[in-house]
Amino acid sequence: MKLEFEALYQEYFTRTYAFLYKLTNQRDLAEELTQETFYQAFVSFHRFRGDSDVFTWLASIAKHTYYRHLRKNKHYMDSISTDMIAEMYFQDSAEELEETVERQLMLDSIRKAMKALPDKYRDVTILRVYADMSYAEIGKSLHISENSARVIYHRAKKMILEAISNEHDL
């Protein structure tokens, strides 16, 4: 088991670290949370049945580790880097938006809109945007159908866009 887990660690450390770095935007914290994620994975490795992709399983552990950290430090959602969400949601019109609205105001609006999302919408959005997970992987991770993950993501995107539009009269 030890050699098998070592191989898993070697294969997925960088991707797990990158996922947590995108969430935290802090190298030291991402490193610490990555180590905690792999510790938690090691402790529960015997329960992994292979029902999902290994990274899906690790991303789920990482997400919960990150949420525990935020709750413990009472900074829930304030430290999430919103750059990636902004880029994902405004790919086609980023130049137009940057001309009319200062970037920082937009990022603050996105952060506020993300905070206002129901938990399942926020979770799906984070896994889709930060972990670059497919809808099938998200569904397995959150114990929902692939179609539900797709619908929830698109509804969350619409909710964020509406909140931003209302706030900035776009």
C-alpha positions in Angstrom: 0.0 0.0 0.0 2.8 2.4 0.9 4.4 2.1 -2.6 1.1 2.4 -4.3 0.3 5.6 -2.3 3.8 7.0 -3.0 3.1 6.6 -6.8 -0.2 8.3 -6.4 1.5 11.2 -4.5 4.1 11.6 -7.2 1.6 11.6 -9.9 -1.0 14.0 -8.4 1.0 16.3 -6.1 1.5 19.0 -8.7 -2.1 19.0 -10.0 -3.5 19.0 -6.4 -1.1 21.8 -5.4 -2.1 23.8 -8.5 -5.8 23.4 -7.6 -5.2 24.6 -4.1 -3.0 27.4 -5.2 -5.7 28.7 -7.5 -8.1 28.6 -4.6 -5.8 30.3 -2.1 -3.5 32.4 -4.2 -0.8 31.8 -1.6 2.1 29.4 -2.2 2.8 28.5 1.5 -0.9 27.9 2.3 -1.4 25.9 -0.9 1.6 23.8 0.1 0.3 23.3 3.6 -3.1 22.3 2.4 -1.7 20.0 -0.2 0.2 18.1 2.5 -2.9 18.0 4.6 -4.9 16.7 1.6 -2.5 13.9 1.0 -2.4 13.1 4.7 -6.2 12.8 4.7 -6.0 10.7 1.5 -3.5 8.4 3.0 -5.6 7.9 6.2 -8.7 7.1 4.1 -6.9 5.4 1.1 -8.3 2.0 2.2 -11.8 3.3 1.6 -11.2 4.6 -2.0 -13.2 2.2 -4.1 -12.3 3.6 -7.5 -15.8 4.8 -8.2 -14.3 8.0 -9.5 -11.1 9.3 -11.0 -8.3 9.6 -8.5 -7.9 13.3 -9.0 -11.7 13.7 -8.5 -11.3 12.0 -5.2 -8.2 14.1 -4.2 -9.9 17.4 -5.4 -12.8 16.6 -3.2 -10.5 16.0 -0.2 -8.6 19.2 -1.1 -11.8 21.3 -1.3 -13.0 20.0 2.1 -9.5 20.7 3.6 -9.6 24.2 2.2 -13.1 24.8 3.6 -12.0 23.5 7.0 -9.1 26.0 6.9 -11.4 28.9 6.0 -13.9 28.0 8.7 -11.1 27.7 11.2 -9.7 31.0 10.2 -13.1 32.7 9.7 -12.2 34.0 6.2 -14.7 31.9 4.3 -14.6 32.9 0.6 -12.7 36.1 1.2 -9.4 34.6 0.1 -10.6 32.9 -3.1 -8.8 34.3 -6.1 -11.5 35.5 -8.5 -9.3 36.1 -11.5 -9.9 32.6 -13.0 -13.7 32.9 -12.6 -13.7 36.3 -14.2 -11.7 35.0 -17.2 -13.9 32.0 -17.5 -17.2 33.9 -17.4 -16.1 36.9 -19.5 -13.9 35.2 -22.1 -15.7 36.8 -25.1 -16.2 40.3 -23.7 -13.3 40.8 -21.4 -11.9 43.7 -23.4 -15.2 45.4 -23.5 -15.8 45.0 -19.8 -12.3 46.2 -18.9 -13.0 49.4 -20.9 -16.2 50.1 -18.9 -15.5 48.8 -15.4 -12.3 48.8 -13.4 -11.0 45.3 -13.0 -10.9 45.5 -9.2 -14.6 46.5 -8.9 -15.5 43.6 -11.1 -13.5 41.1 -9.1 -15.1 42.4 -5.9 -18.5 42.0 -7.5 -17.7 38.4 -8.5 -16.5 37.6 -5.0 -19.7 39.0 -3.6 -21.8 37.0 -6.1 -19.9 33.8 -5.3 -20.5 34.3 -1.6 -24.2 34.7 -2.3 -24.5 31.4 -4.2 -26.0 28.5 -2.5 -23.3 26.0 -1.3 -24.0 23.4 -4.1 -23.7 26.1 -6.8 -20.5 27.4 -5.3 -19.0 23.9 -5.0 -19.8 23.0 -8.6 -18.4 26.3 -9.9 -15.2 25.9 -7.9 -14.7 22.4 -9.1 -15.4 23.3 -12.7 -13.3 26.5 -12.8 -10.5 25.8 -10.4 -10.0 22.0 -10.7 -11.0 22.0 -14.4 -13.1 18.9 -13.7 -15.6 17.5 -16.2 -19.3 17.5 -15.3 -19.1 13.7 -14.9 -16.2 14.1 -12.4 -18.0 16.9 -10.5 -21.1 14.7 -10.4 -19.2 11.8 -8.9 -17.4 14.1 -6.4 -20.6 15.7 -5.2 -22.8 12.6 -5.5 -25.1 14.2 -8.1 -25.7 13.3 -11.8 -23.6 14.7 -14.6 -26.6 16.5 -16.0 -27.3 18.1 -12.5 -23.7 19.3 -12.4 -24.0 20.9 -15.8 -27.4 22.5 -15.0 -26.1 23.8 -11.6 -23.0 25.2 -13.2 -24.9 27.1 -15.9 -27.4 28.4 -13.3 -24.6 29.6 -11.1 -23.0 31.3 -14.0 -26.3 33.0 -14.8 -26.7 34.0 -11.2 -23.2 35.5 -11.1 -23.7 37.4 -14.4 -27.1 38.7 -13.2 -25.6 39.9 -9.9 -22.8 41.7 -11.6 -25.1 43.2 -14.2 -27.5 44.5 -11.5 -24.6 45.9 -9.4 -23.0 47.7 -12.4 -26.1 48.4 -14.4 -24.7 46.5 -17.4 
